[in-house]
Amino acid sequence: MFLLLGAALGLWVLYRLRVVLFLLILAVFFAYLIGPLVRVLRRRISARGRSFVLPLPLAIGVVYAAIFGSLVLAVILLLPILNREIAELAKETPGYLARAQDQWRLWQAGYQMQVLPGELREAVDRALHQAVTAGETYVTGDLLPRIGGWLTSLPWLILVPILAFFLLKDGRILRDLALRILPRGRLRSRGVGFLAELNETLASYVRAQVTACLLVGVVCTIGFVVIGIPYAVVLGIAAGLLEFIPLAGPLTVGFLAAGFAAFHSLGQVVAVVTFLVALRVVQDYVVYPKIVGRGVHLHPLAIILAILCGAEIGGLIGIFLAIPAVAVLTVTYRHYRKHRAAEALIEPT
């Protein structure tokens, strides 16, 4: 009874602190991302018979300056293009909606003219009407308030690089403190191996995802520009950002790109679909496995189920954290089984 109450209290505390935990997780991801750059800067340098190592805080500061300087430069270069494309999109949106409604009426009239039972036509009309109503309700009553909530939370993201700085600077100390909780002997040795494998798994996942986002964003932008899709830069940047959300992100970009292309020509739709399918095959089966290395290897069914569960539990944040959470659980279960197997070997028969 007390265990159940304690577990319920713990879950309630975690739920109340979900924003803080999400910021901490983002900070961990950011620390994993820039960790290799910091280690490169801290390599021992020998000159004139003397060697020295760049202090850790200074190395982190140099990496921060390079990253944020590059982001500022990218924003300066892309901002005029983004402003122009977003303004054009806002101006043309009513026209797109009107054309979509016209196409819908034509299609509706076409299938109603077919020899279909009256009950079937009514059922199709009712289902489509409910789907459109549900979509409008979601956008106005759920999606837009959520986007507003995310925008109001943007200032909190300033804490991410600050927390990551301390994680990078004191990461070894924090790891040693966590290991001291475990008793000396086999359990602490198992804890060392567990933390090492967990660190390698999460580091591989984060770096692979960020690299994939950059590659997909650049390739999609170039491909959309070559095909001639409107708002190619906006769609390319969206493709790079949404690549962090497995399955759902690429599908969303695919539907958007094909939808914009459909307003111009069928040839552009075919070109977009062919390009995106070829990109997914190369990215998912050639590039990404080489990037992730020995990190996260999950069956596609496990990925789909993890994303669905994450969306049900935590919405967009849940989708974002679903794959890392499954990876952590996988590593934990594997080490638990190894620990139980080792205990069974030394138990007296």
Rosetta silent file (secondary structure, phi, psi, omega in degrees, C-alpha in Angstrom):
SEQUENCE: MFLLLGAALGLWVLYRLRVVLFLLILAVFFAYLIGPLVRVLRRRISARGRSFVLPLPLAIGVVYAAIFGSLVLAVILLLPILNREIAELAKETPGYLARAQDQWRLWQAGYQMQVLPGELREAVDRALHQAVTAGETYVTGDLLPRIGGWLTSLPWLILVPILAFFLLKDGRILRDLALRILPRGRLRSRGVGFLAELNETLASYVRAQVTACLLVGVVCTIGFVVIGIPYAVVLGIAAGLLEFIPLAGPLTVGFLAAGFAAFHSLGQVVAVVTFLVALRVVQDYVVYPKIVGRGVHLHPLAIILAILCGAEIGGLIGIFLAIPAVAVLTVTYRHYRKHRAAEALIEPT
SCORE:     score description
SCORE:     0.000 S_00000001
   1 L     0.000  -46.850  179.903    0.000    0.000    0.000 S_00000001
   2 H   -66.397  -33.187  178.067    2.766    2.421    0.963 S_00000001
   3 H   -65.616  -41.196  178.421    4.671    1.486   -2.202 S_00000001
   4 H   -64.346  -42.446  177.802    1.672    2.340   -4.350 S_00000001
   5 H   -63.569  -40.771  178.241    1.198    5.661   -2.579 S_00000001
   6 H   -64.512  -41.081  178.311    4.883    6.445   -2.982 S_00000001
   7 H   -65.093  -42.123  178.541    4.795    5.573   -6.680 S_00000001
   8 H   -63.054  -41.743  178.535    1.672    7.698   -7.205 S_00000001
   9 H   -64.046  -40.935  178.685    3.273   10.617   -5.358 S_00000001
  10 H   -63.083  -42.575  177.968    6.431   10.271   -7.440 S_00000001
  11 H   -64.783  -38.478  178.117    4.476   10.276  -10.691 S_00000001
  12 H   -64.199  -41.618  178.666    2.496   13.325   -9.557 S_00000001
  13 H   -63.722  -43.524  178.526    5.722   15.190   -8.731 S_00000001
  14 H   -61.737  -39.406  179.095    7.202   14.268  -12.117 S_00000001
  15 H   -64.923  -41.881 -179.787    4.056   15.501  -13.859 S_00000001
  16 H   -67.494  -28.432 -178.310    4.142   18.810  -12.006 S_00000001
  17 L  -101.240   22.029 -173.099    7.819   19.244  -12.864 S_00000001
  18 H   -62.454  -35.303  179.748    7.458   18.157  -16.483 S_00000001
  19 H   -67.380  -43.738  178.679    8.631   21.514  -17.886 S_00000001
  20 H   -63.282  -42.888  179.526   11.752   21.497  -15.729 S_00000001
  21 H   -64.128  -38.692  179.136   12.454   17.879  -16.659 S_00000001
  22 H   -65.386  -41.141  176.273   11.999   18.670  -20.347 S_00000001
  23 H   -62.610  -40.234  178.373   14.482   21.556  -20.092 S_00000001
  24 H   -64.151  -40.564  178.489   16.928   19.263  -18.318 S_00000001
  25 H   -65.265  -41.840  175.969   16.548   16.636  -21.054 S_00000001
  26 H   -61.344  -38.851  177.786   17.134   19.273  -23.739 S_00000001
  27 H   -64.436  -39.892  176.672   20.227   20.385  -21.844 S_00000001
  28 H   -62.484  -44.361  178.317   21.486   16.791  -21.764 S_00000001
  29 H   -60.873  -43.998 -179.512   20.904   16.493  -25.512 S_00000001
  30 H   -64.589  -38.617  177.764   22.723   19.763  -26.146 S_00000001
  31 H   -64.187  -41.737  177.035   25.632   18.623  -23.969 S_00000001
  32 H   -63.050  -34.997 -176.756   25.870   15.372  -25.926 S_00000001
  33 H   -66.761  -46.011 -174.441   25.835   17.337  -29.161 S_00000001
  34 H   -95.187   -3.522  179.897   28.748   19.641  -28.396 S_00000001
  35 H   -54.365  -47.523  179.205   30.704   17.194  -26.223 S_00000001
  36 H   -60.903  -36.691  178.327   32.918   15.944  -29.106 S_00000001
  37 H   -64.612  -39.572  178.108   33.784   19.528  -30.116 S_00000001
  38 H   -64.524  -41.671  179.992   34.825   20.317  -26.558 S_00000001
  39 H   -65.715  -35.002  176.947   37.028   17.209  -26.416 S_00000001
  40 H   -63.866  -42.910  179.987   38.707   18.189  -29.695 S_00000001
  41 H   -67.940  -23.508 -177.080   39.566   21.630  -28.307 S_00000001
  42 L   -94.915   12.453  173.935   40.947   20.071  -25.128 S_00000001
  43 L   -66.572  144.161 -178.123   43.507   17.899  -26.870 S_00000001
  44 L   -66.587  131.184 -179.320   47.001   18.399  -25.518 S_00000001
  45 E  -112.381  130.564  179.207   49.014   20.842  -27.617 S_00000001
  46 E  -112.662  132.282  178.779   52.815   20.757  -27.656 S_00000001
  47 E  -153.300  127.379  177.503   54.896   23.753  -28.725 S_00000001
  48 L    56.390   42.142  176.695   58.555   24.604  -28.049 S_00000001
  49 L    77.756    2.486  179.277   58.986   21.741  -25.679 S_00000001
  50 E  -121.309  149.126  179.118   55.974   22.683  -23.596 S_00000001
  51 E  -127.840  148.281  178.222   52.469   21.237  -23.618 S_00000001
  52 E  -150.742  159.589  179.577   49.230   22.639  -22.377 S_00000001
  53 L  -124.170  134.699  179.197   45.518   21.840  -22.391 S_00000001
  54 L   -64.597  130.289  178.170   42.777   24.389  -22.855 S_00000001
  55 L   -56.568  145.598 -175.769   40.768   24.733  -19.614 S_00000001
  56 H   -58.343  -49.535  179.107   37.392   23.031  -19.785 S_00000001
  57 H   -58.690  -38.245  179.315   35.245   26.175  -19.156 S_00000001
  58 H   -67.704  -40.150  178.067   37.190   28.076  -21.821 S_00000001
  59 H   -62.419  -42.721  177.381   36.800   25.230  -24.332 S_00000001
  60 H   -62.591  -41.877  178.787   33.043   25.146  -23.714 S_00000001
  61 H   -62.219  -39.447  178.357   32.885   28.921  -24.150 S_00000001
  62 H   -64.563  -42.971  178.797   34.732   28.745  -27.475 S_00000001
  63 H   -63.854  -42.496  178.036   32.333   26.068  -28.770 S_00000001
  64 H   -59.810  -44.956 -178.869   29.343   28.118  -27.619 S_00000001
  65 H   -62.387  -40.313 -179.623   30.667   31.198  -29.388 S_00000001
  66 H   -67.414  -43.536 -177.479   31.217   29.245  -32.622 S_00000001
  67 H   -66.960  -51.599 -176.610   27.773   27.606  -32.558 S_00000001
  68 H   -70.719  -29.893  173.596   25.732   30.666  -31.676 S_00000001
  69 H   -64.646  -41.066  177.396   27.794   32.825  -34.019 S_00000001
  70 H   -64.838  -39.449  178.533   27.018   30.417  -36.870 S_00000001
  71 H   -64.068  -42.076  178.618   23.311   30.478  -35.954 S_00000001
  72 H   -63.034  -41.899  178.828   23.249   34.271  -35.977 S_00000001
  73 H   -63.808  -41.739  178.624   24.971   34.323  -39.367 S_00000001
  74 H   -63.466  -40.924  178.756   22.496   31.782  -40.756 S_00000001
  75 H   -63.560  -41.538  179.791   19.565   33.829  -39.462 S_00000001
  76 H   -62.572  -39.719 -178.180   20.971   36.993  -41.037 S_00000001
  77 H   -75.191  -37.578 -173.830   21.380   35.255  -44.395 S_00000001
  78 H   -92.026  -19.053 -174.286   18.056   33.398  -44.405 S_00000001
  79 H   -58.832  -44.180  178.148   15.804   35.933  -42.703 S_00000001
  80 H   -60.482  -40.691  179.470   15.076   38.025  -45.824 S_00000001
  81 H   -65.530  -44.146 -179.917   14.164   34.893  -47.811 S_00000001
  82 H   -63.744  -42.342  178.590   12.005   33.549  -44.993 S_00000001
  83 H   -60.099  -42.838 -178.928   10.226   36.876  -44.556 S_00000001
  84 H   -66.296  -45.189 -177.284    9.447   37.038  -48.262 S_00000001
  85 H   -69.877  -39.643  179.215    8.205   33.443  -48.499 S_00000001
  86 H   -66.901  -40.883  177.417    6.145   33.616  -45.292 S_00000001
  87 H   -63.716  -40.162  177.948    4.547   36.904  -46.360 S_00000001
  88 H   -65.937  -39.625  178.857    3.763   35.415  -49.770 S_00000001
  89 H   -63.649  -43.525  178.317    2.316   32.292  -48.141 S_00000001
  90 H   -62.870  -35.397 -179.516    0.084   34.370  -45.873 S_00000001
  91 H   -71.736  -37.584 -174.882   -1.098   36.374  -48.877 S_00000001
  92 H   -89.389  -10.049 -176.840   -1.808   33.308  -51.030 S_00000001
  93 H   -56.754  -46.092  177.451   -3.393   31.129  -48.316 S_00000001
  94 H   -57.584  -38.605  177.631   -7.002   32.319  -48.995 S_00000001
  95 H   -65.484  -41.367  177.840   -6.542   31.506  -52.675 S_00000001
  96 H   -61.432  -43.289 -179.429   -5.189   28.057  -51.876 S_00000001
  97 H   -64.417  -40.278  179.603   -8.142   27.371  -49.591 S_00000001
  98 H   -65.039  -42.058  178.368  -10.648   28.554  -52.213 S_00000001
  99 H   -65.835  -37.826  178.279   -9.069   26.349  -54.882 S_00000001
 100 H   -64.633  -40.412  177.600   -9.058   23.397  -52.506 S_00000001
 101 H   -65.140  -39.145  177.362  -12.766   23.918  -51.795 S_00000001
 102 H   -62.485  -44.612  178.411  -13.505   24.091  -55.518 S_00000001
 103 H   -62.486  -37.636  179.196  -11.635   20.844  -56.114 S_00000001
 104 H   -64.728  -42.048  179.320  -13.505   19.272  -53.222 S_00000001
 105 H   -64.691  -41.071  178.275  -16.888   20.289  -54.667 S_00000001
 106 H   -62.322  -44.322 -179.844  -15.952   18.913  -58.082 S_00000001
 107 H   -65.645  -40.983 -179.568  -14.843   15.612  -56.579 S_00000001
 108 H   -63.707  -43.214  178.507  -17.929   15.431  -54.393 S_00000001
 109 H   -65.048  -35.247 -179.351  -20.215   16.062  -57.374 S_00000001
 110 H   -65.378  -47.638 -177.413  -18.316   13.482  -59.392 S_00000001
 111 H   -75.732  -23.962  177.946  -18.675   10.609  -56.986 S_00000001
 112 H   -73.478  -22.597  178.071  -22.306   11.510  -56.204 S_00000001
 113 H   -77.277  -15.602  179.511  -23.127   11.183  -59.896 S_00000001
 114 L   -70.799  163.864  179.968  -21.919    7.592  -59.846 S_00000001
 115 L   -79.723   87.179  179.597  -24.330    4.754  -59.375 S_00000001
 116 L  -122.950  146.199  175.932  -24.004    4.468  -55.598 S_00000001
 117 L   -60.034  144.747 -178.510  -26.624    3.503  -53.045 S_00000001
 118 H   -59.570  -40.267  179.343  -28.166    6.499  -51.330 S_00000001
 119 H   -63.465  -36.994  179.411  -27.221    5.255  -47.873 S_00000001
 120 H   -67.138  -42.364  178.002  -23.590    4.863  -48.950 S_00000001
 121 H   -62.053  -41.437  179.243  -23.460    8.417  -50.355 S_00000001
 122 H   -64.781  -39.437  179.710  -24.951    9.782  -47.136 S_00000001
 123 H   -64.749  -42.096  179.080  -22.475    7.820  -45.048 S_00000001
 124 H   -64.910  -45.705  178.490  -19.523    9.140  -47.105 S_00000001
 125 H   -59.941  -43.165 -178.749  -20.815   12.725  -46.900 S_00000001
 126 H   -65.275  -41.717 -179.583  -21.360   12.425  -43.171 S_00000001
 127 H   -65.897  -42.764  179.424  -17.908   10.941  -42.564 S_00000001
 128 H   -66.854  -39.949  178.141  -16.167   13.599  -44.643 S_00000001
 129 H   -62.633  -42.686  178.524  -18.135   16.385  -42.993 S_00000001
 130 H   -64.179  -37.738  179.782  -17.202   15.073  -39.542 S_00000001
 131 H   -66.018  -44.051  179.103  -13.545   14.818  -40.572 S_00000001
 132 H   -64.397  -43.101  178.805  -13.457   18.406  -41.840 S_00000001
 133 H   -62.208  -42.060  179.206  -15.273   19.674  -38.729 S_00000001
 134 H   -64.399  -39.441  178.258  -12.909   17.768  -36.465 S_00000001
 135 H   -64.276  -44.014  178.439   -9.905   19.192  -38.311 S_00000001
 136 H   -63.807  -40.552  179.162  -11.181   22.767  -38.020 S_00000001
 137 H   -63.739  -39.623  179.771  -11.968   22.240  -34.335 S_00000001
 138 H   -64.755  -43.901 -177.176   -8.498   20.845  -33.719 S_00000001
 139 H   -66.056  -46.467 -175.277   -6.767   23.750  -35.455 S_00000001
 140 H   -80.790  -34.826 -174.324   -8.795   26.502  -33.779 S_00000001
 141 H  -100.378  -15.713 -176.001   -9.430   24.928  -30.400 S_00000001
 142 H  -126.475  -52.196 -174.185   -6.354   22.784  -29.798 S_00000001
 143 H   -67.431  -49.711 -177.930   -3.469   23.390  -32.179 S_00000001
 144 H   -61.784  -44.675  174.770   -3.388   27.192  -32.105 S_00000001
 145 H   -60.289  -35.672  178.163   -3.560   27.410  -28.274 S_00000001
 146 H   -65.490  -43.800  178.247   -0.777   24.829  -28.081 S_00000001
 147 H   -60.678  -41.575  176.276    1.397   26.822  -30.474 S_00000001
 148 H   -60.777  -39.544  176.815    0.735   29.915  -28.377 S_00000001
 149 H   -64.899  -39.483  177.388    1.777   28.001  -25.278 S_00000001
 150 H   -64.688  -40.428 -179.549    4.982   26.853  -26.944 S_00000001
 151 H   -64.705  -37.916  177.982    5.818   30.413  -27.999 S_00000001
 152 H   -69.111  -19.315  179.402    5.346   31.679  -24.451 S_00000001
 153 L   -89.820   -5.119 -177.829    7.753   28.966  -23.268 S_00000001
 154 H   -57.574  -40.165  178.365   10.537   30.005  -25.657 S_00000001
 155 H   -57.300  -27.875  178.254   12.307   32.251  -23.079 S_00000001
 156 H   -63.753  -24.241 -178.062   12.803   29.142  -20.926 S_00000001
 157 H   -66.003  -15.858  176.113   15.035   27.723  -23.664 S_00000001
 158 H   -61.343  -28.453 -179.617   17.725   30.219  -22.618 S_00000001
 159 H   -71.675  -19.052 -175.540   18.322   27.912  -19.657 S_00000001
 160 H   -61.216  -54.349  178.846   19.232   24.985  -21.930 S_00000001
 161 H   -64.932  -27.769  177.951   22.809   26.103  -22.796 S_00000001
 162 H   -68.149  -46.519  177.486   23.337   27.240  -19.181 S_00000001
 163 H   -64.539  -39.529  179.154   22.361   23.836  -17.806 S_00000001
 164 H   -63.178  -34.305  178.040   24.391   22.123  -20.536 S_00000001
 165 H   -59.352  -46.674 -179.635   27.450   24.153  -19.503 S_00000001
 166 H   -70.712  -33.589  176.533   27.336   22.767  -15.978 S_00000001
 167 H   -64.243  -40.526  178.664   26.626   19.245  -17.233 S_00000001
 168 H   -69.899  -40.990 -176.163   29.710   19.391  -19.425 S_00000001
 169 H   -71.766  -38.863 -173.913   31.896   20.995  -16.775 S_00000001
 170 H  -116.708   22.023 -177.164   30.850   18.747  -13.869 S_00000001
 171 H   -60.962  -42.625 -179.945   29.648   15.649  -15.700 S_00000001
 172 H   -65.183  -38.402  178.588   32.327   13.359  -14.273 S_00000001
 173 H   -64.945  -43.064  178.943   31.633   14.590  -10.744 S_00000001
 174 H   -63.409  -38.632  177.976   27.906   13.965  -11.159 S_00000001
 175 H   -64.501  -42.874  179.603   28.580   10.461  -12.477 S_00000001
 176 H   -64.436  -37.496  177.731   30.824    9.634   -9.509 S_00000001
 177 H   -64.525  -39.229  178.298   28.180   10.902   -7.085 S_00000001
 178 H   -65.616  -37.344 -178.735   25.568    8.677   -8.735 S_00000001
 179 H   -71.506  -28.566  179.999   27.879    5.651   -8.491 S_00000001
 180 H   -66.963  -18.321  176.894   28.555    6.248   -4.789 S_00000001
 181 L   -66.347  -33.092 -178.278   24.896    5.488   -4.097 S_00000001
 182 L   -79.848  145.978  177.537   25.556    1.887   -5.116 S_00000001
 183 L   -67.659  152.059  178.851   27.373   -0.462   -2.734 S_00000001
 184 L   -63.607  152.707  177.989   30.963   -1.383   -3.553 S_00000001
 185 L   113.513 -146.343 -174.630   31.571   -4.561   -5.482 S_00000001
 186 H   -63.408  -37.431 -177.052   29.700   -6.153   -8.364 S_00000001
 187 H   -66.341  -41.353  178.035   26.736   -3.780   -8.199 S_00000001
 188 H   -68.669  -37.706  176.893   28.901   -0.667   -8.503 S_00000001
 189 H   -62.499  -40.835  176.060   30.904   -2.310  -11.289 S_00000001
 190 H   -63.709  -37.262  177.407   27.629   -3.061  -13.070 S_00000001
 191 H   -62.934  -38.060  177.565   26.610    0.577  -12.542 S_00000001
 192 H   -62.373  -45.950  178.858   29.809    1.775  -14.229 S_00000001
 193 H   -65.402  -38.712  179.595   29.095   -0.384  -17.276 S_00000001
 194 H   -63.105  -47.526 -179.352   25.439    0.654  -17.333 S_00000001
 195 H   -65.634  -35.528  179.423   26.225    4.385  -17.263 S_00000001
 196 H   -65.973  -45.291  179.546   28.917    3.954  -19.916 S_00000001
 197 H   -68.408  -38.763  177.889   26.566    2.125  -22.306 S_00000001
 198 H   -62.948  -42.090  178.417   23.723    4.541  -21.580 S_00000001
 199 H   -62.005  -43.767  179.874   26.023    7.480  -22.292 S_00000001
 200 H   -65.741  -40.321 -178.760   27.163    5.931  -25.577 S_00000001
 201 H   -64.971  -49.639 -178.936   23.597    5.129  -26.652 S_00000001
 202 H   -66.461  -38.566  178.703   22.185    8.587  -25.960 S_00000001
 203 H   -63.053  -43.398  178.854   25.225   10.309  -27.454 S_00000001
 204 H   -62.619  -42.059 -178.534   24.923    8.260  -30.657 S_00000001
 205 H   -64.699  -49.061 -175.874   21.200    8.997  -30.908 S_00000001
 206 H   -63.038  -47.279 -177.998   21.472   12.752  -30.360 S_00000001
 207 H   -66.838  -37.067  177.669   24.388   13.241  -32.748 S_00000001
 208 H   -65.592  -41.994 -179.103   22.779   11.039  -35.383 S_00000001
 209 H   -65.969  -43.308 -179.881   19.483   12.944  -35.153 S_00000001
 210 H   -65.654  -43.141  177.434   21.117   16.373  -35.367 S_00000001
 211 H   -61.775  -42.204  178.320   23.288   15.283  -38.288 S_00000001
 212 H   -63.307  -40.395  178.421   20.221   13.802  -40.011 S_00000001
 213 H   -60.540  -45.132  179.834   18.268   17.044  -39.452 S_00000001
 214 H   -64.359  -45.653 -178.962   21.020   19.114  -41.054 S_00000001
 215 H   -63.498  -48.121 -178.444   21.421   16.754  -44.010 S_00000001
 216 H   -64.407  -41.365  179.056   17.693   16.414  -44.665 S_00000001
 217 H   -60.449  -45.667 -179.105   17.131   20.168  -44.307 S_00000001
 218 H   -67.740  -47.073 -177.537   19.873   21.038  -46.801 S_00000001
 219 H   -64.327  -43.056  179.542   18.986   18.289  -49.301 S_00000001
 220 H   -64.492  -41.419  178.702   15.244   19.066  -49.148 S_00000001
 221 H   -60.341  -47.364  179.646   15.828   22.786  -49.632 S_00000001
 222 H   -63.731  -44.285 -179.187   18.021   22.166  -52.688 S_00000001
 223 H   -63.661  -42.641  179.803   15.622   19.556  -54.075 S_00000001
 224 H   -66.147  -37.274  177.796   12.538   21.735  -53.618 S_00000001
 225 H   -65.158  -43.076  179.980   14.286   24.689  -55.273 S_00000001
 226 H   -64.583  -41.828  179.985   15.316   22.537  -58.250 S_00000001
 227 H   -67.944  -31.080  178.927   11.796   21.086  -58.624 S_00000001
 228 L    97.377   22.745  178.406   10.334   24.588  -58.404 S_00000001
 229 L   -71.685  138.600  173.930    8.009   24.190  -55.430 S_00000001
 230 L   -66.411  150.398  178.534    6.862   27.481  -53.906 S_00000001
 231 L    60.596   41.028 -175.252    8.187   28.297  -50.440 S_00000001
 232 H   -63.832  -39.565 -178.224   11.077   25.873  -50.945 S_00000001
 233 H   -67.612  -43.582  178.562   13.264   27.399  -48.218 S_00000001
 234 H   -61.201  -45.203  179.909   10.465   27.353  -45.633 S_00000001
 235 H   -66.612  -36.641  178.638    9.617   23.738  -46.485 S_00000001
 236 H   -65.880  -43.283  177.392   13.292   22.737  -46.423 S_00000001
 237 H   -65.275  -40.385  177.124   13.838   24.242  -42.983 S_00000001
 238 H   -61.904  -38.606  178.416   10.613   22.610  -41.782 S_00000001
 239 H   -63.142  -40.793  178.267   11.871   19.257  -43.130 S_00000001
 240 H   -66.057  -42.786 -179.140   15.103   19.622  -41.172 S_00000001
 241 H   -68.789  -42.398 -177.461   13.341   20.568  -37.927 S_00000001
 242 H   -75.475  -10.493  176.695   10.646   17.892  -38.221 S_00000001
 243 L   -62.680  -22.237  178.365   13.253   15.203  -38.904 S_00000001
 244 L   -69.851  -16.810  178.740   13.696   15.078  -35.123 S_00000001
 245 L  -102.654  103.737 -174.493   10.172   13.606  -34.902 S_00000001
 246 L   -59.131  144.514  175.749   10.409   10.089  -36.394 S_00000001
 247 L    63.420  -59.881 -176.057    7.822    9.065  -39.010 S_00000001
 248 H   -64.186  -40.621 -178.381    5.370   11.875  -38.212 S_00000001
 249 H   -63.729  -55.661  178.082    7.804   14.648  -39.189 S_00000001
 250 H   -59.617  -36.983  178.431    8.790   13.338  -42.654 S_00000001
 251 H   -64.192  -41.251  179.013    5.168   12.428  -43.439 S_00000001
 252 H   -61.401  -46.180  178.756    4.007   15.950  -42.544 S_00000001
 253 H   -63.347  -39.694  179.088    6.625   17.529  -44.792 S_00000001
 254 H   -61.684  -45.151  178.532    5.746   15.134  -47.594 S_00000001
 255 H   -63.881  -42.406 -179.794    2.048   16.009  -47.458 S_00000001
 256 H   -63.844  -47.448 -178.320    2.784   19.746  -47.344 S_00000001
 257 H   -63.813  -44.551  178.795    5.235   19.660  -50.249 S_00000001
 258 H   -65.380  -35.883  178.501    2.949   17.481  -52.378 S_00000001
 259 H   -64.120  -45.190  178.208   -0.021   19.715  -51.501 S_00000001
 260 H   -66.030  -38.302  179.455    1.716   22.904  -52.636 S_00000001
 261 H   -66.472  -32.142 -177.941    2.965   21.161  -55.772 S_00000001
 262 H   -63.871  -23.796  179.256   -0.572   19.943  -56.569 S_00000001
 263 L   -77.520   -7.832 -177.648   -1.722   23.549  -57.040 S_00000001
 264 L  -111.972  -54.428  179.539    0.731   23.964  -59.912 S_00000001
 265 L  -163.202  154.545  177.119    1.067   20.746  -61.896 S_00000001
 266 H   -67.759  -32.306  178.583    0.788   16.990  -61.653 S_00000001
 267 H   -61.030  -38.993  178.055    4.382   16.696  -62.865 S_00000001
 268 H   -66.323  -36.885  177.602    5.613   18.574  -59.788 S_00000001
 269 H   -61.859  -46.585  178.864    3.637   16.236  -57.533 S_00000001
 270 H   -61.892  -42.108  179.746    5.260   13.196  -59.158 S_00000001
 271 H   -64.094  -41.662  179.800    8.696   14.844  -58.894 S_00000001
 272 H   -64.819  -47.532 -178.862    8.168   15.690  -55.204 S_00000001
 273 H   -62.456  -44.512  179.241    6.952   12.203  -54.297 S_00000001
 274 H   -62.056  -44.587 -179.975    9.796   10.540  -56.228 S_00000001
 275 H   -62.221  -46.385 -176.959   12.380   12.831  -54.656 S_00000001
 276 H   -69.621  -37.629  176.981   11.114   12.328  -51.095 S_00000001
 277 H   -64.042  -45.045  177.826   10.793    8.545  -51.455 S_00000001
 278 H   -62.718  -39.746  178.592   14.352    8.309  -52.809 S_00000001
 279 H   -62.641  -43.174 -179.214   15.569   10.578  -49.997 S_00000001
 280 H   -64.828  -40.854 -179.669   13.885    8.413  -47.334 S_00000001
 281 H   -62.589  -48.086 -179.294   15.370    5.210  -48.764 S_00000001
 282 H   -66.675  -43.199 -177.910   18.893    6.635  -48.867 S_00000001
 283 H   -66.733  -47.373 -172.765   18.566    8.396  -45.513 S_00000001
 284 H   -78.451  -29.491 -173.017   16.931    5.567  -43.555 S_00000001
 285 H  -111.934  -11.080 -179.572   18.817    2.594  -44.984 S_00000001
 286 H  -120.533  -57.054 -172.428   22.229    3.972  -46.002 S_00000001
 287 H   -75.719  -52.996 -173.116   23.124    7.250  -44.288 S_00000001
 288 H   -61.582  -43.930  178.262   21.433    7.008  -40.879 S_00000001
 289 H   -58.868  -34.561  178.104   22.714    3.516  -39.937 S_00000001
 290 H   -72.193  -33.176  179.814   26.274    4.685  -40.593 S_00000001
 291 H   -70.921  -45.473 -173.625   25.735    7.860  -38.556 S_00000001
 292 H   -73.859  -23.087  176.823   24.151    6.181  -35.539 S_00000001
 293 L    62.018 -126.302 -178.516   26.818    3.452  -35.415 S_00000001
 294 L   -94.825   21.634 -176.039   26.329    1.158  -32.449 S_00000001
 295 L   -80.091 -119.988 -173.621   23.760    3.403  -30.816 S_00000001
 296 L   -81.900  121.862  175.055   19.999    2.992  -30.986 S_00000001
 297 L  -128.170  102.104 -177.585   18.802    0.032  -33.061 S_00000001
 298 L  -121.807  146.023  176.055   15.057   -0.435  -32.778 S_00000001
 299 L   -67.144  144.610  178.784   12.629   -2.414  -34.883 S_00000001
 300 H   -53.482  -36.228  178.057   10.276   -0.210  -36.965 S_00000001
 301 H   -63.341  -39.814  177.770    7.308   -1.668  -35.061 S_00000001
 302 H   -64.600  -37.623  179.015    8.909   -0.608  -31.768 S_00000001
 303 H   -64.992  -45.452 -179.429    9.445    2.898  -33.158 S_00000001
 304 H   -62.047  -47.439 -179.521    5.808    3.210  -34.275 S_00000001
 305 H   -63.644  -39.395  179.534    4.455    1.955  -30.949 S_00000001
 306 H   -63.650  -40.765 -179.892    6.831    4.212  -29.015 S_00000001
 307 H   -66.943  -42.496  178.618    5.715    7.267  -31.000 S_00000001
 308 H   -62.597  -43.913  178.904    2.025    6.443  -30.527 S_00000001
 309 H   -65.528  -41.112  178.818    2.499    5.947  -26.778 S_00000001
 310 H   -64.215  -40.182  177.405    4.551    9.122  -26.509 S_00000001
 311 H   -64.611  -38.317 -179.381    1.910   11.138  -28.370 S_00000001
 312 H   -69.764  -36.074 -175.889   -0.819    9.753  -26.110 S_00000001
 313 H   -83.624  -47.414 -171.156    1.111   10.455  -22.906 S_00000001
 314 H  -128.885   13.249  178.802    2.882   13.726  -23.634 S_00000001
 315 H    65.562 -138.141 -178.046    1.769   15.100  -26.997 S_00000001
 316 H   -63.339  -40.228  178.139    4.572   16.636  -29.079 S_00000001
 317 H   -63.224  -39.712  178.101    7.027   16.415  -26.202 S_00000001
 318 H   -63.143  -40.545  176.516    6.138   12.743  -25.794 S_00000001
 319 H   -62.362  -41.986 -178.417    6.802   12.083  -29.493 S_00000001
 320 H   -62.980  -37.516 -174.501   10.135   13.879  -29.203 S_00000001
 321 H   -97.502   -0.696 -173.198   11.224   11.816  -26.188 S_00000001
 322 H   -62.536  -50.280 -175.930    9.707    8.464  -27.178 S_00000001
 323 H   -66.495  -46.503  175.712   12.732    6.949  -28.915 S_00000001
 324 H   -59.312  -37.694 -179.907   15.313    8.035  -26.283 S_00000001
 325 H   -64.345  -42.215  177.917   13.025    6.709  -23.530 S_00000001
 326 H   -64.986  -37.876  177.765   12.746    3.315  -25.254 S_00000001
 327 H   -62.654  -42.964  178.618   16.527    3.278  -25.729 S_00000001
 328 H   -63.460  -43.742  178.575   17.070    3.944  -22.005 S_00000001
 329 H   -63.366  -37.803  179.372   14.588    1.204  -21.063 S_00000001
 330 H   -64.367  -46.254  178.789   16.292   -1.200  -23.463 S_00000001
 331 H   -63.575  -41.217  179.760   19.736   -0.565  -21.979 S_00000001
 332 H   -62.499  -45.867 -179.535   18.333   -0.826  -18.439 S_00000001
 333 H   -64.622  -39.863 -179.894   16.597   -4.138  -19.146 S_00000001
 334 H   -63.445  -42.397  179.484   19.699   -5.573  -20.826 S_00000001
 335 H   -72.740  -31.506  176.199   21.908   -4.734  -17.840 S_00000001
 336 H   -63.872  -43.086  178.802   19.289   -6.016  -15.421 S_00000001
 337 H   -64.759  -40.418  177.522   19.285   -9.374  -17.204 S_00000001
 338 H   -62.985  -39.729  179.241   23.101   -9.479  -17.157 S_00000001
 339 H   -65.621  -43.008  178.760   23.076   -8.687  -13.439 S_00000001
 340 H   -65.228  -37.839  177.944   20.521  -11.418  -12.710 S_00000001
 341 H   -65.188  -40.736  178.329   22.525  -13.903  -14.790 S_00000001
 342 H   -66.747  -38.980  177.460   25.708  -13.055  -12.881 S_00000001
 343 H   -64.310  -37.170  179.710   23.904  -13.394   -9.551 S_00000001
 344 H   -66.866  -31.430 -179.107   22.580  -16.805  -10.598 S_00000001
 345 H   -70.414  -33.015 -176.106   26.082  -18.024  -11.405 S_00000001
 346 H   -94.746   -6.664  178.279   27.486  -17.201   -7.975 S_00000001
 347 L   -71.922  139.616  179.574   24.504  -18.403   -5.951 S_00000001
 348 L   -68.484  139.319 -179.681   25.138  -21.714   -4.202 S_00000001
 349 L   -87.576    0.000    0.000   23.287  -24.641   -5.689 S_00000001
